[in-house]
Each structure stands twice: as structure tokens, then as C-alpha cells.
Amino acid sequence: MRVIATAGHVDHGKSTLVRTLTGINPDRLREEQQREMTIDLGFAWMTLPNGEPVGVIDVPGHIDFIENMLAGVGGIDAALLIIAADEGPMPQTVEHLAILNLLQVRSGVVALTKVDLAPDSTWVDLVSDEIHRLLAGTSLAGASVVPVSAKTGQGLDALRAALVRALADAPARRDLGRPRLPVDRVFTLPGFGVIVTGTLSDGIFAVGDEVEVINQRGEVLPARIRGLQTHKQKIARAQMGSRLAVNLSGVEAERIARGSVVARPGTLAPTTLVDVWLEMLSNDTRWAAGARRAFALRHNAEVKIFSGAAHSVARVRLLEGDALAPGESGWAQLQLAAPMALANGDRFIVRLPSPSVTIGGGMIADAHPRTRYRRRAGRADPQVLNRLATLRRGSPTERLLEALQELGFATPAEAAARAQLEAEDFQAALADLSSQGAVIVAQDAKGGSVLARRETWQAVRRSAQETLDAYHKAHPLAEGMPRDTLRSRLNLPVDVFDAMLRLYGDPSDATAFVDSGGVVRLAAHDVRFDADQQAAIDALLARCRAHPWATPSVKEARAAVGDPVYEAMLRRHMLVQLNDEVILLPETYAQAVACVQDFIAREGSMTAAQARDLFRTTRKYALALMEHLDAIGVTRRVGDARVLKR
């Protein structure tokens, strides 16, 4: 499913041509119909001669409504630039063409309209030649110029054929697995609720999907896709690139406006600070578009930024020098007044707030820079500029490395989206970097993959080793550090923590981690008792062996060896504690359990008194054993007796 958008000067016949081609009047507002002038975006659709359905966005051409035009041309596949034969290129023709060029719309057709009003065929040829010169050096250089008349029908078939060719030449859309819908219209319908429209990019949506609506107040609103339509046809699954109407549940219409974005949860976030490659229009283009004066864009200037259907006032902080002259390009960091949901690689347009004129545009290099850059002698740090250059022109492997430098740890989907790589390029880059050892892929406890640069993994490993080593020295008798405590100290997400323990869990490596479920230790760590502690342990065990069924109490045992040593003895199964008072030796305990099971199997049940007599002990020990066996599920109580639990 593809989308084209009109462009061109006011009153050159854009809406009339769209209505003739599609049979749909794109001027939906009463004021537009009364004034016979497009004010806001209009929408229509048609089927081309090759059977391909396409959406059509009709944009206003009047200078006062350029900002509405900008909301419609983001994310299109091809442009239909409309120029009236009786007037030729006009100021908004030039400005619209400059916008298409800045947005890198690389496919399109020029409809030379109103040829029925041209003086003669020679005039049409002269205007066509002028248009070809105008297109030269832009992204639409070489586009077909087709003379047409919406009134007489002349050239309409040739125009449709030219659109087929233009769309065939249009670059394929990239499926990044991160669907998003920049919202250009919001309304409600009785019985349906909230409906938003836009052009779907970067992936697919389906009915029932959980989504988030990110508005320009910076709110991230959870919602669910209740229904989908394209060209007024209900669908269950939307194709990437299609014009789409999305029926949302769980969100209020009042919190959504043009400029909001619908995306899958966690794949997009609002930002107010972005790194950009900024391209200034030349003076020739500005003057042709109606600008009355030329000027340079200075550091800290205030501008308006347009991307997708959103816009915001922004402060421009140039990273190389104090000004960008017309026709120049350079790096900048933009401080946005209103949050925008942007992604690396997005194109944008820059306009002055006053006078309202387009002065340039460019590409988002980093939608979420970590910091505001400081300048020295009018320039940002060279490392910052090198990193941005890699994001703009780097190879897939360079971009993936840079993305992981920014993210630290990431899932494959997060890394691919950050690096702006399609699946095939991402897998090739990851395989290359993995074979070099530059990037390491580890598995978390649920089988998911966690990616990071080798030095990132090594740094967190060193931190974990240092933390555990300090803990072992402070708690030499502890088996290890509580798992959650270690993760908290390292400040790692659960999946990354699990992946790290698995990655560095080789038991043959003395510096490896041993994950015992509840605690983590270094492989080289072993609980060792000093001479005094060992002597106390030996004495306690000797007392227990001398009287296996009249052992010291828990309180006496703790006093004899000390609480830390006693707890270590329990963890190392040197003693078995039946309750708060009674302990047994492990061998005594194992024999007792076997005897109880044999007795009950033979006799059918066993009382505490019978246990007392069997082990020649007191009721205190016999009752402690029986209650313990009840608690661990070996036996169950029936009246005064115990039976085996089946």
C-alpha cells in the first residue's frame, strides 16, 4: 500500500485534479468548499492502471497554510507536484519543492495542469522546460512532466501511467519491526469512540494490538487497537505504508491531537533534546520561494521544527561555529519546547517563527542524546562530532557499534531500531561484530538475547567481581551474596543480570560466578573456618555424636560456636535444625526419617510415643521430629498418630 501527496502553489488545481482522478472531494471542510481553497489536509484514494491501490493526501498551497502542508508530506512514497500551465512555477511551487527535497522524497510526477488555458503548445513546451530546470539538483530531478486538464480530461491516462512508473521507482519502505502512526487527524464517532488517522511506517499494526499514544505534552497513554480501516474498508492487519484509520480504546480523544504518535509499547519515547544534521536552503531557493531577505542561522536562534505531523519551537545550538549561512550544512543540537516522538533517521523541516518562511531541514541523527553538549571555542568535542558522523554515514557495523555505545545493553530489536538497520543488515553486522569479539550476545533466563559491546560486558563483570570479593571478605562464612542485593548494587535490569551470570558462569574459571539460586559467589570462594572456629565445631559435633538423641539445644549450640559459624554449619548441612530448640546430626536425621517411613509402612501409623520409644529419646525430640516431617510433607497427622503422606 503506497501513498502520494500533492504539492504546489495555491490555485494551481491540486484539489480539482485529485477529485477528477479519484472521484473524491478532498476538501472536507465547509470553509474550504465555500472559499474553493484547501486549508487543511484532504484525503482520497484510487486504483492505478496496474491494479495498485494508492492513498492520496491533498495539501494546501496557500502560503498561510504551509505548516498544514508539512503535516501531510512526511512519510509519503511519491509526490504529485502540480504546476498550472498558464502561470508556471510560482513561489509556493519552489517552497514545496524545496520541502520535498529536504524530506528526501525521491520519486514523483509533475502534473502541468490547466493546459486548456495555455495560449498554445509552444507555451506548454516552454513551461515544461522551465520545470525541468527547476527540478535539476533536487530529489525529483528527472521526474516526468505530464500536461493535463482536469476540465477536458486531456493527459489523465498519461498521468496515471506516470504515477505507476514513479511508484515502481520509489525506494522500498523499511520494516524495522517498530510500527508507528504519526497522527494527522483525530475525531470520534458514536458507537466507536476515538479514531485517529495517519500513514503507517516502520512495521505493521493488527486489531487487538496493545499500543501507546505519545502526545506532545510528553504523555505516554496506553491504548488498544479496536479496529482498523484503510480507504473505508475494514481490515484485521494493516500494511506498512498504508493510509490508516485506527479505532482506539482505553484513551480519551481530548488527550490526543495532530502530532501525537501511535506506537507499540516501549518502542518510541518523547524527547526534547535531539542531535541533527542541518541543511540550509540556498539564497536562490529562498528568493524564488518569496523570501525578502537572506540571513545566516545563528547559534541559539529560535526556530520551528516539523517532523511527521508534529512540530515544536526549538532552540538551535550549533556544534560547529556560530552561524550556518544559506546553502551550508552542519551539526546542531535542538532543544525542543514541546516533546516530540522522534526516531533516528527521521527527516525534519526548519522554519522561522517570524517571518514565517522555510529556511532548511535535515535528519535526526540521535533522538535521545545523553547530554547537552558544551562548546569550546565555538565547537563541540571532536568525539561528539565523530560519533554523529558515524550515525549519519557509517557502515552497518559502525552504526550498530555506535548504537550499543549509546544503549549499553539492548535486545536485538532495540539495537536494530537504534542503529536504523533492517533485519538483513542487522544480522550481517551482528554476525561480523560477534566473530570479531567486538559484540557479545548472551542469553537471559527466559532464552532472550542481550547484546552489548565486549568492553561493556567486561566492565560490568569487573564491577560484579569487585562487589562479590568485598562481600566475601566482609562475610567469610556466608555462602555468597544475596542475588537481589548484588543486582541492586550493580543497578542492572533482571534480564541483563541473568545474562551476565550465565555468560561468566564457567565453573572452571576461578573468577567466574556461581549462581546458587538465592545467592551468588565467586567460584574461588569457599567457606573456611579458622582454627578456633574449627575447634568449637569439632567439640559441638562430638557432643552430638556422644548423645545423638540428646543433643545440645539450638541456643546452646549457637553459644558454643557463635551465630555466624552456626548459620554456616546449617548451610553446609553439618547440622539439621528441626525446630527452634532441637538439632540433630545429618546421619541421625537420615536414619530417623528412614525408620519412621519403614515403621508406618509396616504398622500403618506412628504416634509420638512410639517414636520416642523407637529412638530411645524423650518426647521433646520425638515430637520435634514428627512435626518436622509433617511440615516437609513426609507424614501427615491423623488424630494422635501420623501416616505417610501420599
N, C-alpha and C positions, 0 to 999 in steps of 0.2 A: 504494500500500500504506500503510495507516494503522495506528496503534497507540493503544489506550486503556489506561488504568491504573485500578485500583480505588483507593479511599481510604476511610478511615473508622475508627471505633472498634473495638477488639478485640471479637470475638464478636458482631458485628452481621451476620454471614453473608456476608462477601465471598467466601471460597473456595467456599462451598456454592453461591452464585449463579453463580460462574464455572463451576463443574463442571456445573451444570444447563444453562447457556447453551451451553457448548462441548462437553460430553461428556468433558472432560479434567480430571483431578485436578491442580490447580496445586501442591498440597502434595507435593513430590517427596522431601522428607527423611523418613526413618523417624521421627525425633523429632517432626516436625510431625504425622504421621499418628497417632502414639501419644498426643500431647497434644491433638490436634484444635485446633491453634493454629498459624497461619502465623508462621514465624520469619524466613525469608529470602524472596527474590523467587521467585514462581512464574510459569510461562508457559503460555499456551494460545492458541487461535485459533478463529475461527468465521467463517461466511459470513452476512452480514446479508441481510434480505429483498430488497434491491435487487441482490444478487449480489456485493457488495463484500466481499472477504476482509479481515479485520482481525486484528491481533495483540492479545492481552490480557496485561497484566502484573498479577499479583496481588501486592499488597504487604502486609506485616504491619501490624496495627493496634495491637499492644500498645506501651505507652509505652517499654518496654525496647528495642524494635526500630525506633524511628523512623529511625535512621540507615540501616538496611537499606531502609526505605521510600523514603528520599531517593535512593537509587541507582536506583530504578525509575521515578520520575516525571519525570525530566529528558528533554526531547525528545519528549514524547507529543503526540498530536493532540487528545485529549479525555480527560476524567476521568469515571469512574463512581463518584460519591460514594455510599456505601452507609450508610444510617441505619436502624436497627431500629425498627419501628413501636411495639413495646412499651416502648422506653426513650427514643426521641427522641435529639436531639443530645447527645453526651457530650464530655468533654474532648478526646479524640483526634480526634473529628469536627471540632472547632473548630481544633485544631492542623493537621490535614491540610488543611482548607480554607484556612487562613492560608498554608500552604506552597504550595498550588496558586495562590493569589492572588499571592504573591511571585514565583513562577515564570511568572506571566502566562499560565497555562493558561486560555484564553478560551472554551472550549467544553466542555460536559459535560451529564450527566444525573444526577439523584438517584434512586437506587433505594430506595424506602421498603420495606424487607424485613420479613419475618415478620408480614405483615398478618393471617395466620391466628391469631396470638397476641394481636392487638389486641382490647380489650373490645368495640368496636363501630365503625361507620363514622364516628360523630361524633368519636371519639378520633383516627381516621386523619386526618380533616379538620383537627383542631386541631394535630396534629403537622405536617401539611403546611404550615399557615400559619406555624408556628414556623420551619420550614425556610426558607420564602421570606424571612422577616425576617432569618434568619441569612445568607442569600446576598446580601442587599441590600448594595451598596457593595463587593462583591468581583468578581473577574473572571468568576465563574459566576452573577452576578445574572441572573434571568430564566430560569435552567435549568429544564427540565421536572422535576416530581416525580412519579414513577410508582410507585403502590403495587403490590407484587409479593409472591409467595410461592413460594420455590423448592420448598416441600413440595407445594403443591397445583397449581402451575402458573399461578396467577392473575396476570394482568398481564404475563406474559413476552412475548407478542406486542407489547403496547403499549410495553414497554421496548425491544425490538429496533427498533421503528419510531422511537422517540425517539432512539436511537443513530444511526440513519440521518440524521435531521434535524440532530443535533448535529455529526456529521462533515461534513455538507454546509455548515454554517455555520463550520466551523473554518478559520482562516487557512491559506492555501496555504503549503507549505514553500518556502523559498528555495534555489534551486540556485546555489551560489556557486562551483561547479567545484572544491570543496575537500572531497571526501568524508572523513568521519571517523566512527569507530565507537567510542564510549565502551564499554569492556569491562565487563560486569556479571557475567560468568561465564567461567571458564577450566577446561578439562578435556582429557584425552587419550583417544583410542580406538585400540586395536590396529589396525595397518594404515593408520591415517590420521594419527596424531600429534596435534599441538596444534590445539585448536578453541577459539575464543572466540565469545561471543555479545554482542549489543547491538542498539541501534536506530540505523540508518544515517542520517546527516544531511549536509546541505550538498553532496551530489553522489552519484555512483554508483561502485560497485566492479564489477569483472569478473574472471572467472577468468584467471589469468596476470598480473594486475597486480603490479608491484613496489610494496611498501608499507614503512612504518616503524611499529614498535610503540614508543610513548613511554611508559615506565613511571614510577612515582612515585619512583624513585631518580634520575630525570633521565637515564636511559639512552635512547638512540635506537637501536633494534635493527632492522637491515634484515631483511625477510622477503618472502615471495611468496605470493599467494593461490593455493592449490592447489585449493580447491573452495568452493562457496557453497551454502547451503541456507536456505530460508525455509519455515516450517511443515512441516519434514521433506521438502520437495521440492527436488531438485537443480535449480539454475539456473546459467546462464552469466553472467548480468548482473543485479545487484541493483538494485531500485528504491529511490529515495530515500524514507526514512521507514519502510522495512520492518524487521521483526524479522529478524535475520540471524545465522546460524551460519557462521563463516569458518574454513576449514581452512587453517592457515598452515604453510609450510615454511621452513626456514632459521633457526628461532628456538626456544629452549628454553622449555618451559612454566614452569619454575621462575623464569624472569625476567619472567613476566607475572602480573598479579593484577588483581582488580577495581580500577578506577580508571585502568588503562592505557588508551591510545587508539591505535587503528589509523588511520593517515592516509597519504595519498600523500607520497612523499619531498619534503622541503623545504617543505611547506605548513603545518606546525604545529611548534611548538617548546615545550619545557618552560619554565616560568617560576617564579620565586619572589618576584616583585615585581609587583603589579597595582594599577592605579587603578580605583576602583569608585564607583558611586553607591549609597549605603547607605540602606535604608529600614527604620526600626524599627517593630515591631509596637506597637499601642496597648496601654495598660494593660487596657482592657476585653477585648481579644482574649487577652492573656496570662492574665488571671484566668480567663476562660472555658475556656482550654486547660489549666488546672490549676496555673498559677504561684502561688506563695505570697507573693511579694513583688515590688514594682516597683522598678526602678532605671534609671539612665541608663548608656549605654555610654560609658566614658571613654577619653580619648586614651591610647594604649599598652596598652589592655586586651588580654588573650589570649582568643581565641575559636576555634571550629572552623568551617571553611568547607567547604561541599558544593556541587559543581557537576558535572553529569553523574553518572557513577558514582564520581567521585574525591572525596577530602576531605583536608584538612590542618589542623593547628593554625596559627593566624595571629596576628600582632601587628597591631593596628589603629592606624594613625596618622591621626587626624582632620585634615582640611585646613582646617576652618573651626570654630574654637572648641575647647574642652577636653572637651565631652561632647555626646552625642546623647540627648535624652530620649525616652521612649516616644512613638511617633507621629510623631517628627521624621525628616527625611531630610537627607543631606548627603554631601559628597565625602570619601573616605578613600583611603589607600594601605595595602595589605595586604602584610606581609612573611610569606611562607609558609614553614613549617618543612620541608615536603616539596614537591618540584616538581610542578606540575600543567600539563597540556597544555590551555591555555585560548585562546579567541579573543575579539576584541572583540564585544560584544553578548550574550555568554553570560550566563545568569541564574545566581544562586547563592543559597544559604541560609546564615544565620549562626546558630549555636547556642553556648550556653555549654558549656564542658567540665564544669563542676560548679557548680550543679546542672544536669543535662542538660535544657535547655529551649531551644526555638526563640525567638529574640529579633528576628529580622529577615532581610533578604535584599537583593537588588538586582541590578545589572547591571555587567558588566565593561566599562569604558569604554576602557581601554588595557591589553592583556595583557602588553605589553613596554615599560613606560616606560623612558626612557633613564637616569633617575637617581632617587635617593631625595630627596624634596623637603625643603627646610628651611622651618621655620615662623618667622615674625616676628610677635610679639605674638599668638601663637596662631593664625595664618593662613598659608597658603601664598601664594606670589607670585600677584598678580592675573592675570598672563599664564597661569599654570598652570591656574587656575580657569576662565578664558575658553576655553582650549583644550579642557578636559574638557567644558565646556558644549556646545561645538561638536560634539564626538564623540557627545554624548548626544542633542541635539535639533536639530543643524544640518541644513541642506538637503543634497541630494546633492553639489552643487558645493562647499559648505563642508566637508563631510566628506572629499571627495576632496582638496581643498587641504590639509586638516589631515593626512590620511594621507601625502601626499607630503612634507609638512614633516617628518614623523617618519621616513619611509623614505629621503628624499633622492632616490635613483634607484630605479625599480621597473619591472617588467614590468606590462602591463595586468592580468594575473591577480593579481599581488601587490598592486597598488594597489586593485583591486576588493575583494579579501578584507580588506585593512586597513581600508578605508572601510565595509565591510559593505554593499556595494551589489550588487544583482542586475545582470545583463548589460544590460538595457534602461536602467536608471537610470544605470549607469556610463557607457555610451556617450553618453547625453544630456549628462551632466555633463562628460565629457571634451570633447565637441564644443563645448559652451558655453565652457569654460575655454580651449580651443585657439583659438577665434575671438577671444577677448579678448586672447590672447597671454600669459595667466597661466600656462598649462602648455604645454610644448613636447614634442612627440613626435619622436624621432629614430630612425633605423634603424641597427642594428649591421651587421657584415659578413655575417651569416648571414640578414639580412632580418627579424630580430626587432625589436620595438619597445621603446624605452626611454623612460620618462616621467619628467619632473621639472618642478618649478616654474621659471619663467623665471629667477628670481634664483639658483637652484641651478646651472643651466647657465652663467649668466654668471659666477658665482664660480669654477667650475672652469675656464672659459675664461681668465679673468684669471690664474689660477694657472699655467696652461699657457703663456700668453704671457710671463709674467714668468720662468718657468723657461727657456724657449727663448731669450729675449732675453739672459739671463745667460750661457747656454751659448754663444751666438753671439759674445758679447763675449770670452769666455774662449778660444774656439776659432774665430777668424775664418776660418780656412782650411778648416774642416770643413763638409761639405755640410749637415749637420744633426745633431740629437741621436739616438743610437740609440733606436729605437722602444720597446724593453722598458725602457730606462733612464728614459725620460720617463714611461711608465705607472707604473713603480715609484715615481718621485718624487711623482707625483700620487696614488698609492695608490688607483687605480681598477680595478674589475673589467674584464676584457677586453672584454665587450660594451659597457659604458659608455664605455670609452676609444675603441673603434672608432666608436661612435655620435657621440661628441664631435668626432672628426676629420672625420667625414662632415658633421655639422651645420655646422661652421665651416670648410669647405674650399673656399669660393668664391675662385678664383684672382685675381679682380679686386679682392679686398679685401686691402690690404697687411698687415692684421693676421690674415689667415686662415692656416690650417695647410696645409702641403703635405706630403702623406704619400707618400714615395717607396718605400714597402715596408719597407726596412731602417732608414731614418732619417726624422725629421720636422723640418721647418724652418718658420720664418715666411716668408710669401710675399715679404716685403720683403727677406729675407736673400739676399745674393749674395756669392760668394767674390771678394774683390778683393785683388790683390797690391799691396803698396806699391812705391815707385819702385825701391828696392834689390832687392827680390824680383823685380820685373819685369825688371830689367836682367840678373839672374842667369839667369832663364828664357830671355830672348832669346839670351843667349850660349850656353846649352846647346843650344837648338834650332838655332842657327846651326852649331854643331859637327856636329850630327846631319845637317843638310842638306848640309854640305860633304862628308861621307862617310856616305851613308845605310846602307851595309853594313859600316861600320867605326865604329860609334857608340861613345861612352864606355860603360864598364861601369856596372852598377847602382850599385856602390859609388862610382864617380867622379861619377855623376850626383847621387847623394844629397849627396856632399860639395860639389858645385858650387852647389846651390840650398838645401840643408838638408832634413832629413827631412819637416817639415810641408808645405813647398812641393812637394817631390817627390810626396808622397801626394796632394796636391791636383791635381797635374798628371795623375796616373794616373786619378783620379776624373773629371776633366774631359776625359779621352781626348786629352790633349795628347801622351802617350807610350803605347806599348804594351810591357809587360814580358813577354817570352817565358819566361824562367826567372830564376833567382837572379842571373844575370850579364848577360843580353842584353836591350837595349831597342831598339825601332825607332820611327820616326815613324809616325803613323797612316796617312799616304798611302803610305809604303813598305810597311807591313804589308798594306794592302788590295791593292796591286798584286801583292805576293808571293803572297797567297792565290789571286788570280785566275790568276796564271801557273802555279802548281802544279796547280790544277784543270784548266786547259787542257792542260798537258803530259801529265798522267796520262790524260786523256780521249783524247788523240791517240796516246800511246805505250803505254798500258796500265798503266804503273807508273813510279815515280821513285825513284832512290836518293839518299842524302845527297850523294854525289859529283856527281851530275847537278844537284842543286840548287845546290851550290857553284859549279859551272861556269856555270849559268844566270844566277845573280845576281852572278857575279864577286866572290865573297867567300871567306871561309875556312870550313873545316869547322866551326869553333866556331859560327858564325852559321847555317850551313845546317842543322846537326844540331839546334840550338835551335829553329829554325822547324819542322822536320819533327816533332820530339817534341811541340811545342806543338799542331800540327794534329792529331796523334794524340789528344792529351788532350781537345781540344774537339770531336772527332768528325767532323772533315773527312776524315781519312785513317785507315787502319789499316796496321799493319806486317805484311808477309808476307816472311819471311826478311830480306834486307838492303834490300828495297825497300818502297815504300808504294803502296797502291792507294786509290782513293776508297771511302769507307765508304757502303754503300747501305742 
